[in-house]
């Protein structure tokens, strides 16, 4: 996937929980939006062995600028 930096798989630590997930890291907000709008993403969601897929988007903020800089 163009613009993909990495993917982290997530699973609940509780033995009786069935919460799974993944965190994708992208080089830009546009790369993230392109992936979520892609046929690849639609196919991955359709073929996923789960019923409740949620997408949450987070942006990494720019580092703060020191006062007087």
Order of alpha helices (4+ residues) and beta strands (2+ residues): beta-beta-alpha-alpha
